[in-house]
């Protein structure tokens, strides 16, 4: 191809650049000019510029203008709507899985990027020349409402920010902006801004309590005169979601900077952490409350310190003669980062039933497996105890010698194991994997201490706590059903009152130690009702996107 023909194929702008280079050959080094000319004449660069030019025209031509720039978000909302209907309509199920395919999601992501013109380079702002001796002042007006603004001495709901005295300068500064509050919505007040005047009153030499008194006595519009902080930008919401592992009530917390700014929650709530810039107090709102103002919650670090302090106090005050519990000392439950785990076609999460001995989880497991034997399967456990009359090897248990089982446990071949009345029991990892790989739902009912070994990114189990009702209901329902005591190996008698009380105490202990790991719970007061609840939860785990540890989704 001749040079003349080549130039006619170039992008017009690149062609002019090549012509300019040729005219400048005598003015600069030939090596650099030759390199630039080769680059500008390359097919790859010209194709890239051509694509960029076409994309840049999108929006100017009504025929190809994007209708929206949030198609990926729309797809996620559609998934949320389709999830409950997947087990009813095959068409919904097909669309549900189609919208989760990587290729389609990548296409929607690319569409949104082009619609938002995210392909343009993000250049830094041009710096403005400012006299170093001149102090910049900004005046901000906010309408007073029921937003919290707190200081070191007192707190009154004012504008949605906290103030403090700077340790080095002694000046009043903005310490925190509450996400979703009036100060945050204005976009004009930032952390670190120095407060000079409030409603025309100079605050130099005043305390945060004095400033709060001024704000409390103000009506209508409040005018702040501020010195902007150096390099401080507006706060950006994080995308972190966590599951709370404890209850929190700001009204009973003596250390929170502002009780009115606190966010109460209960164990199991999903929280959207919008700011983690403070070492001791995070800002969060409950998931789903998009329009709500964020509130203060203790950070993970602060809550861990509190738990450790409480445990140390319990150890000091503990009666030496008291029974030693099996409290899980290595576990300090505060928050767990979570993300939505979407179902995958043909891959089912194992269902794990946790509960006190005798509560009925094994019967629920048996009924679920019998409901659809091709879909729901349970692995046959291993044991070292002798075979009993009427038992068939491989049906109730797989019987193996103790030395063999101990060797397999050491080799990590059991995902859970324990000892009862001098005999070992356990579930092999291979038996669970074979059920999952066969496209079936694996059902397990292990000892509660096996939760940590089973709750892994590889298994991604759906854990259900089977709980007993109150003592009166428990006694009444078990007697009406002629339930046999599981503590009597002959199964020749019913449950004693002491055994029923122990069952309730054991359930409370399980909930205290591991309740934050449960995805849901069932109260087994009536076996038929409890079984229907189990069936619904099993369908939920198969069809709905559910919150799970973030490490399972990554």
C-alpha positions as CSV (number, residue, x, y, z in Angstrom):
1,X,0.0,0.0,0.0
2,X,1.4,3.4,-1.0
3,X,1.9,6.2,1.5
4,X,-0.8,8.3,-0.3
5,X,-3.4,5.5,0.0
6,X,-2.4,4.9,3.6
7,X,-3.1,8.5,4.5
8,X,-6.6,8.4,3.1
9,X,-7.4,5.5,5.5
10,X,-6.3,7.5,8.5
11,X,-8.6,9.3,10.9
12,X,-8.8,12.9,9.7
13,X,-7.3,14.2,12.9
14,X,-4.5,11.7,12.9
15,X,-3.8,12.4,9.3
16,X,-3.3,16.1,10.0
17,X,-0.9,15.1,12.8
18,X,1.1,12.9,10.5
19,X,1.4,15.8,7.9
20,X,2.5,18.1,10.7
21,X,5.2,15.7,11.7
22,X,6.6,15.4,8.2
23,X,6.8,19.2,8.0
24,X,8.7,19.3,11.3
25,X,11.2,16.6,10.4
26,X,14.0,19.2,10.0
27,X,13.2,20.8,13.4
28,X,13.6,17.8,15.7
29,X,15.2,14.4,16.0
30,X,14.2,11.9,13.2
31,X,14.0,9.0,15.7
32,X,11.3,10.5,17.8
33,X,9.3,11.7,14.8
34,X,9.6,8.4,13.1
35,X,8.2,6.6,16.2
36,X,5.3,9.0,16.4
37,X,4.5,8.7,12.7
38,X,4.5,4.9,12.9
39,X,2.2,5.1,16.0
40,X,-0.2,7.5,14.3
41,X,-0.4,5.4,11.1
42,X,-0.9,2.1,12.9
43,X,-4.2,0.3,12.3
44,X,-4.7,-0.4,16.0
45,X,-4.7,3.2,17.0
46,X,-6.9,4.3,14.1
47,X,-9.4,1.6,14.9
48,X,-9.4,2.7,18.6
49,X,-10.0,6.4,17.6
50,X,-12.7,5.3,15.2
51,X,-14.6,3.4,18.0
52,X,-14.1,6.3,20.4
53,X,-15.6,8.8,17.9
54,X,-18.6,6.6,17.4
55,X,-19.2,6.2,21.1
56,X,-18.8,9.9,21.7
57,X,-21.6,10.6,19.2
58,X,-24.1,8.6,21.3
59,X,-26.6,10.9,22.8
60,X,-26.2,13.5,20.0
61,X,-28.0,11.1,17.6
62,X,-31.5,10.4,18.9
63,X,-31.6,7.1,17.0
64,X,-28.9,5.6,19.2
65,X,-29.3,7.6,22.5
66,X,-29.4,5.3,25.6
67,X,-32.7,5.3,27.4
68,X,-31.1,4.9,30.9
69,X,-27.7,4.5,32.5
70,X,-28.6,2.1,35.2
71,X,-29.5,-1.1,33.3
72,X,-27.4,-3.2,35.7
73,X,-29.3,-1.9,38.7
74,X,-32.6,-2.6,36.9
75,X,-31.4,-6.2,36.3
76,X,-30.6,-6.7,40.0
77,X,-34.0,-5.3,40.9
78,X,-35.6,-7.7,38.4
79,X,-33.7,-10.6,40.0
80,X,-35.1,-9.6,43.4
81,X,-38.7,-9.7,42.0
82,X,-38.2,-13.0,40.1
83,X,-36.6,-14.9,43.0
84,X,-39.8,-15.8,45.0
85,X,-41.5,-17.0,41.8
86,X,-38.7,-19.3,40.5
87,X,-40.2,-22.4,42.1
88,X,-43.6,-21.6,40.6
89,X,-42.9,-20.6,37.0
90,X,-40.3,-22.3,34.8
91,X,-40.1,-19.2,32.6
92,X,-39.3,-17.0,35.6
93,X,-36.6,-19.5,36.6
94,X,-35.1,-19.4,33.1
95,X,-35.0,-15.6,33.1
96,X,-33.6,-15.6,36.6
97,X,-30.6,-17.7,35.6
98,X,-30.2,-15.8,32.3
99,X,-29.8,-12.5,34.1
100,X,-27.0,-13.9,36.2
101,X,-24.8,-15.1,33.3
102,X,-21.4,-13.3,33.2
103,X,-21.7,-12.3,29.5
104,X,-25.1,-10.6,29.9
105,X,-24.0,-8.8,33.1
106,X,-20.8,-7.6,31.4
107,X,-22.9,-6.3,28.4
108,X,-25.2,-4.4,30.8
109,X,-22.2,-3.0,32.7
110,X,-20.6,-1.8,29.4
111,X,-23.9,-0.3,28.3
112,X,-24.1,1.7,31.6
113,X,-20.5,2.9,31.3
114,X,-21.1,4.2,27.7
115,X,-24.4,5.8,28.7
116,X,-22.6,7.6,31.6
117,X,-19.6,8.4,29.4
118,X,-17.3,6.8,32.0
119,X,-14.8,6.1,29.2
120,X,-13.6,9.7,29.2
121,X,-10.3,10.2,31.2
122,X,-10.8,11.7,34.7
123,X,-8.4,14.7,34.9
124,X,-7.7,16.5,38.1
125,X,-9.1,19.9,38.7
126,X,-7.0,22.8,37.5
127,X,-5.4,24.4,40.6
128,X,-6.3,28.0,41.3
129,X,-3.7,30.5,42.3
130,X,-4.5,31.7,45.8
131,X,-2.7,34.2,48.0
132,X,-1.2,32.1,50.7
133,X,-1.8,34.8,53.3
134,X,-5.5,35.1,52.3
135,X,-7.9,32.8,54.3
136,X,-10.8,31.4,52.4
137,X,-14.2,31.8,54.1
138,X,-17.5,30.1,53.1
139,X,-20.9,30.9,54.4
140,X,-23.4,28.1,54.6
141,X,-27.1,28.4,55.5
142,X,-29.1,25.4,56.8
143,X,-32.7,25.1,57.9
144,X,-32.9,24.0,61.5
145,X,-34.7,20.6,62.0
146,X,-34.5,17.5,64.1
147,X,-31.0,16.5,63.1
148,X,-28.4,15.7,65.8
149,X,-25.4,18.0,66.3
150,X,-23.4,17.1,69.3
151,X,-20.5,18.4,71.3
152,X,-18.2,17.4,74.1
153,X,-20.7,18.5,76.9
154,X,-24.2,18.1,75.5
155,X,-26.2,17.1,72.5
156,X,-29.2,18.7,70.8
157,X,-30.9,17.6,67.5
158,X,-29.9,20.4,65.1
159,X,-28.3,19.9,61.7
160,X,-26.8,16.4,61.4
161,X,-23.1,16.9,62.4
162,X,-20.8,16.7,65.4
163,X,-18.4,19.3,66.5
164,X,-15.3,19.2,68.8
165,X,-12.5,21.4,70.0
166,X,-9.3,20.8,68.0
167,X,-6.6,19.5,70.4
168,X,-3.8,21.4,68.8
169,X,-5.4,24.8,67.9
170,X,-8.2,24.9,70.4
171,X,-10.7,26.0,67.7
172,X,-14.2,24.6,67.1
173,X,-14.2,22.2,64.1
174,X,-16.6,19.8,62.4
175,X,-15.8,16.4,63.7
176,X,-18.3,14.2,61.8
177,X,-21.0,14.6,59.1
178,X,-24.0,12.3,59.5
179,X,-24.8,10.7,56.2
180,X,-28.3,11.7,55.0
181,X,-28.5,14.6,57.5
182,X,-29.0,18.2,56.6
183,X,-25.3,19.0,56.6
184,X,-24.6,16.0,54.4
185,X,-27.4,16.9,52.0
186,X,-26.1,20.4,51.6
187,X,-22.7,19.2,50.3
188,X,-21.2,22.4,51.7
189,X,-19.9,21.3,55.2
190,X,-17.0,18.9,55.5
191,X,-15.1,17.2,58.3
192,X,-12.3,19.4,59.5
193,X,-14.0,22.7,58.6
194,X,-13.3,25.4,61.3
195,X,-16.4,27.1,62.7
196,X,-15.9,30.9,63.0
197,X,-19.4,32.2,63.5
198,X,-22.9,30.9,64.0
199,X,-25.7,33.3,63.2
200,X,-23.3,36.2,63.4
201,X,-21.9,35.2,66.8
202,X,-18.1,34.7,67.0
203,X,-17.3,31.3,68.5
204,X,-13.6,32.0,69.2
205,X,-12.7,30.8,72.7
206,X,-16.1,29.1,73.2
207,X,-16.7,25.4,74.0
208,X,-18.7,23.0,71.9
209,X,-21.4,23.3,74.6
210,X,-21.5,27.1,74.1
211,X,-22.0,26.6,70.4
212,X,-24.7,24.1,70.9
213,X,-26.5,26.5,73.2
214,X,-26.4,29.1,70.3
215,X,-27.8,26.5,67.9
216,X,-30.5,25.5,70.4
217,X,-31.7,29.1,70.8
218,X,-31.7,29.7,67.0
219,X,-34.9,29.5,65.0
220,X,-35.4,28.9,61.3
221,X,-32.3,29.3,59.2
222,X,-28.9,28.8,60.7
223,X,-25.9,30.6,59.1
224,X,-22.4,29.1,59.5
225,X,-19.2,31.0,58.7
226,X,-16.5,28.4,58.1
227,X,-12.9,28.1,57.1
228,X,-12.7,25.1,54.7
229,X,-10.4,22.3,55.7
230,X,-7.3,21.7,53.6
231,X,-8.0,19.1,50.9
232,X,-11.1,17.8,52.5
233,X,-13.6,16.3,50.0
234,X,-17.2,15.2,50.5
235,X,-17.7,11.8,52.1
236,X,-18.3,8.9,49.8
237,X,-20.6,6.2,51.0
238,X,-19.0,2.8,51.3
239,X,-20.7,-0.3,49.8
240,X,-20.0,-2.5,52.8
241,X,-22.9,-4.5,54.3
242,X,-22.5,-6.3,57.6
243,X,-24.6,-8.7,59.7
244,X,-24.8,-7.6,63.3
245,X,-23.8,-10.3,65.8
246,X,-25.1,-8.4,68.9
247,X,-27.9,-6.1,70.0
248,X,-27.2,-2.4,70.4
249,X,-29.2,0.4,72.0
250,X,-27.6,3.9,71.9
251,X,-29.9,5.1,74.7
252,X,-28.1,2.7,77.1
253,X,-24.6,3.4,75.8
254,X,-22.9,6.0,78.1
255,X,-20.0,6.5,75.7
256,X,-21.7,7.4,72.4
257,X,-20.9,11.0,71.4
258,X,-24.6,11.8,70.8
259,X,-27.4,9.4,71.8
260,X,-29.8,11.1,69.3
261,X,-27.4,10.3,66.5
262,X,-27.2,6.6,67.4
263,X,-28.6,3.7,65.3
264,X,-30.2,0.9,67.3
265,X,-30.2,-2.6,65.9
266,X,-30.6,-6.2,66.9
267,X,-28.5,-9.3,66.3
268,X,-29.1,-10.6,62.7
269,X,-29.9,-7.2,61.2
270,X,-28.2,-6.3,58.0
271,X,-26.5,-2.9,58.2
272,X,-25.2,-0.6,55.4
273,X,-21.9,0.9,56.7
274,X,-21.7,4.2,55.0
275,X,-18.6,5.6,56.7
276,X,-15.7,3.9,58.6
277,X,-13.4,6.9,58.9
278,X,-13.7,7.1,62.7
279,X,-11.8,4.5,64.7
280,X,-14.5,4.1,67.3
281,X,-17.8,5.1,65.7
282,X,-19.0,4.0,62.3
283,X,-22.0,5.4,60.5
284,X,-24.7,3.0,59.3
285,X,-28.3,2.6,58.4
286,X,-30.4,-0.5,58.3
287,X,-30.4,-2.2,54.8
288,X,-33.4,-1.1,52.8
289,X,-33.8,2.3,54.6
290,X,-32.3,4.2,51.7
291,X,-33.9,7.5,52.7
292,X,-33.1,7.3,56.3
293,X,-30.3,9.3,57.9
294,X,-27.3,7.2,58.9
295,X,-26.6,6.8,62.6
296,X,-23.7,6.1,64.8
297,X,-22.8,2.5,65.8
298,X,-19.7,1.2,67.7
299,X,-16.9,0.2,65.4
300,X,-15.7,-3.4,65.3
301,X,-12.6,-2.4,67.2
302,X,-14.6,-0.6,69.9
303,X,-17.1,-3.5,70.3
304,X,-14.3,-6.1,70.5
305,X,-12.7,-4.1,73.3
306,X,-16.0,-4.0,75.2
307,X,-16.6,-7.8,74.8
308,X,-13.0,-8.5,76.0
309,X,-13.6,-6.2,79.0
310,X,-16.9,-7.9,79.9
311,X,-15.3,-11.3,79.7
312,X,-12.5,-10.3,82.0
313,X,-15.0,-8.9,84.5
314,X,-17.0,-12.1,84.3
315,X,-13.8,-14.1,85.1
316,X,-12.9,-11.9,88.1
317,X,-16.4,-12.2,89.5
318,X,-16.9,-15.9,88.7
319,X,-17.5,-18.3,91.6
320,X,-14.6,-20.8,91.6
321,X,-17.0,-23.5,92.5
322,X,-19.3,-22.7,89.6
323,X,-19.6,-25.1,86.7
324,X,-17.2,-24.1,83.9
325,X,-19.1,-23.6,80.6
326,X,-17.7,-24.2,77.1
327,X,-17.8,-20.6,76.1
328,X,-16.1,-20.2,72.7
329,X,-13.2,-17.9,73.9
330,X,-11.6,-17.6,70.5
331,X,-14.7,-16.1,69.0
332,X,-15.5,-12.4,69.4
333,X,-18.8,-11.8,67.5
334,X,-19.2,-8.2,66.4
335,X,-19.9,-7.7,62.7
336,X,-19.6,-10.0,59.6
337,X,-19.3,-8.5,56.2
338,X,-22.0,-10.0,53.9
339,X,-23.1,-9.8,50.3
340,X,-26.0,-11.2,48.3
341,X,-25.5,-14.9,47.3
342,X,-27.5,-15.7,44.2
343,X,-28.6,-19.3,43.5
344,X,-26.9,-21.1,40.7
345,X,-28.6,-23.6,38.4
346,X,-28.0,-27.2,39.5
347,X,-26.0,-26.2,42.6
348,X,-27.8,-26.4,45.9
349,X,-26.7,-25.2,49.3
350,X,-26.5,-27.9,52.0
351,X,-29.2,-27.6,54.7
352,X,-27.9,-27.9,58.2
353,X,-30.3,-28.4,61.1
354,X,-28.8,-27.4,64.5
355,X,-30.6,-28.0,67.7
356,X,-30.6,-29.4,71.2
357,X,-30.6,-33.2,71.6
358,X,-34.2,-34.5,71.4
359,X,-35.7,-31.4,69.8
360,X,-36.7,-33.3,66.7
361,X,-34.2,-32.2,64.0
362,X,-33.4,-35.8,63.0
363,X,-37.1,-36.5,62.4
364,X,-37.4,-33.2,60.4
365,X,-34.4,-34.4,58.3
366,X,-35.9,-37.8,57.7
367,X,-39.3,-36.3,56.6
368,X,-37.6,-33.9,54.2
369,X,-35.5,-36.6,52.7
370,X,-38.6,-38.8,52.3
371,X,-40.5,-36.0,50.6
372,X,-38.3,-36.2,47.5
373,X,-35.6,-38.8,47.8
374,X,-34.1,-37.9,44.4
375,X,-33.5,-34.3,45.5
376,X,-33.0,-34.4,49.2
377,X,-30.3,-36.7,50.5
378,X,-28.5,-37.2,53.8
379,X,-25.0,-38.8,54.1
380,X,-24.7,-41.9,56.2
381,X,-22.7,-41.1,59.3
382,X,-19.7,-43.2,60.5
383,X,-19.4,-44.7,64.0
384,X,-17.1,-46.9,66.0
385,X,-19.9,-48.3,68.2
386,X,-21.0,-51.9,67.8
387,X,-23.8,-52.7,65.5
388,X,-27.2,-53.2,67.1
389,X,-30.0,-55.7,66.4
390,X,-32.0,-54.7,63.4
391,X,-29.4,-52.3,62.0
392,X,-28.0,-52.7,58.5
393,X,-24.4,-51.6,57.8
394,X,-24.4,-48.6,55.4
395,X,-28.1,-47.8,56.1
396,X,-28.2,-46.2,59.6
397,X,-24.4,-46.0,60.1
398,X,-21.2,-47.0,58.5
399,X,-19.4,-49.1,61.1
400,X,-15.6,-48.9,61.2
401,X,-12.8,-49.7,63.8
402,X,-11.8,-46.9,66.1
403,X,-8.2,-46.8,65.0
404,X,-9.3,-46.4,61.3
405,X,-11.7,-43.6,62.2
406,X,-9.1,-41.8,64.3
407,X,-6.6,-42.0,61.5
408,X,-9.1,-40.6,59.0
409,X,-10.0,-37.8,61.5
410,X,-6.3,-36.9,61.7
411,X,-6.1,-36.9,57.9
412,X,-9.0,-34.4,57.7
413,X,-11.4,-36.7,56.0
414,X,-14.3,-35.8,58.4
415,X,-16.0,-32.4,58.2
416,X,-17.5,-33.0,61.7
417,X,-17.0,-35.6,64.4
418,X,-17.5,-36.1,68.1
419,X,-17.6,-38.7,70.9
420,X,-20.7,-39.9,72.7
421,X,-20.6,-42.5,75.5
422,X,-17.1,-43.7,74.5
423,X,-17.9,-44.1,70.8
424,X,-16.9,-41.8,67.8
425,X,-19.4,-40.4,65.4
426,X,-18.8,-38.3,62.3
427,X,-19.6,-37.3,58.7
428,X,-17.1,-37.7,56.0
429,X,-16.3,-34.8,53.7
430,X,-16.4,-37.0,50.6
431,X,-20.0,-38.2,51.3
432,X,-21.2,-34.5,51.5
433,X,-19.3,-33.6,48.3
434,X,-20.7,-36.5,46.4
435,X,-24.2,-35.4,47.2
436,X,-23.6,-31.8,46.2
437,X,-21.8,-32.8,43.0
438,X,-24.7,-35.0,42.1
439,X,-27.0,-31.9,42.0
440,X,-28.9,-32.9,45.2
441,X,-29.6,-31.0,48.4
442,X,-27.5,-32.4,51.2
443,X,-29.2,-32.4,54.7
444,X,-27.1,-32.6,57.9
445,X,-28.0,-32.5,61.5
446,X,-24.6,-32.4,63.3
447,X,-23.7,-31.4,66.8
448,X,-23.7,-27.6,67.2
449,X,-20.0,-27.5,67.8
450,X,-19.5,-28.6,64.2
451,X,-20.9,-25.3,62.9
452,X,-17.5,-23.6,62.4
453,X,-16.1,-26.6,60.5
454,X,-19.2,-26.7,58.2
455,X,-19.7,-23.0,57.6
456,X,-17.1,-22.7,54.8
457,X,-17.0,-21.0,51.4
458,X,-16.8,-24.4,49.8
459,X,-20.0,-25.7,51.3
460,X,-22.0,-22.4,51.7
461,X,-24.6,-24.1,54.0
462,X,-28.0,-22.8,54.9
463,X,-28.1,-23.2,58.7
464,X,-31.4,-23.5,60.5
465,X,-31.8,-23.6,64.3
466,X,-34.5,-26.0,65.4
467,X,-35.7,-24.6,68.8
468,X,-38.1,-26.1,71.4
469,X,-41.2,-24.1,72.5
470,X,-41.9,-23.2,76.1
471,X,-41.7,-25.9,78.7
472,X,-45.5,-26.2,78.9
473,X,-45.9,-26.5,75.2
474,X,-43.0,-28.9,74.9
475,X,-44.4,-31.2,77.6
476,X,-47.9,-31.1,76.1
477,X,-46.9,-31.7,72.5
478,X,-44.4,-34.5,73.3
479,X,-46.9,-36.4,75.5
480,X,-49.7,-36.0,72.8
481,X,-47.4,-37.4,70.2
482,X,-46.2,-40.2,72.5
483,X,-42.6,-39.1,71.8
484,X,-40.0,-41.5,73.1
485,X,-37.0,-40.2,75.0
486,X,-33.8,-40.0,72.8
487,X,-31.8,-40.2,76.0
488,X,-33.1,-43.7,76.6
489,X,-31.3,-46.1,74.3
490,X,-34.2,-48.5,74.4
491,X,-36.7,-45.8,73.5
492,X,-39.1,-47.4,76.0
493,X,-40.3,-44.3,77.8
494,X,-41.2,-40.7,77.2
495,X,-39.2,-37.6,78.1
496,X,-38.9,-36.7,81.8
497,X,-39.5,-33.2,83.0
498,X,-35.7,-32.9,83.7
499,X,-34.9,-33.9,80.2
500,X,-37.3,-31.3,78.7
501,X,-35.8,-28.6,80.9
502,X,-32.3,-29.6,79.8
503,X,-33.5,-29.4,76.2
504,X,-34.6,-25.8,76.7
505,X,-31.4,-24.8,78.5
506,X,-29.3,-26.4,75.8
507,X,-31.2,-24.5,73.1
508,X,-30.6,-21.2,74.9
509,X,-26.9,-22.1,75.2
510,X,-26.7,-22.9,71.5
511,X,-28.4,-19.6,70.6
512,X,-26.1,-17.7,72.9
513,X,-22.9,-19.2,71.5
514,X,-23.8,-19.6,67.8
515,X,-27.1,-17.8,67.1
516,X,-25.4,-15.2,64.9
517,X,-24.5,-18.0,62.4
518,X,-28.1,-19.1,61.8
519,X,-29.8,-18.1,58.6
520,X,-33.2,-18.9,60.1
521,X,-35.0,-20.7,62.8
522,X,-37.9,-23.1,63.4
523,X,-39.8,-23.6,66.6
524,X,-40.8,-27.3,66.8
525,X,-43.9,-27.0,68.8
526,X,-46.0,-29.0,66.3
527,X,-44.1,-31.4,64.1
528,X,-46.3,-31.0,61.0
529,X,-46.2,-27.2,61.2
530,X,-42.4,-27.3,61.8
531,X,-42.0,-29.5,58.8
532,X,-43.9,-27.2,56.5
533,X,-41.7,-24.3,57.7
534,X,-38.7,-26.4,56.9
535,X,-40.0,-27.1,53.3
536,X,-40.5,-23.3,52.8
537,X,-37.0,-22.5,54.0
538,X,-35.5,-25.2,51.8
539,X,-37.2,-23.6,48.8
540,X,-36.1,-20.2,49.9
541,X,-32.4,-21.3,50.0
542,X,-32.8,-22.7,46.4
543,X,-34.5,-19.7,44.8
544,X,-33.8,-16.5,46.6
545,X,-30.7,-14.3,46.7
546,X,-29.8,-14.3,50.4
547,X,-27.2,-12.5,52.6
548,X,-24.1,-14.6,53.1
549,X,-20.5,-14.0,54.2
550,X,-18.8,-11.8,51.6
551,X,-16.0,-14.4,51.3
552,X,-18.5,-16.9,49.9
553,X,-19.4,-14.5,47.0
554,X,-16.0,-13.2,46.0
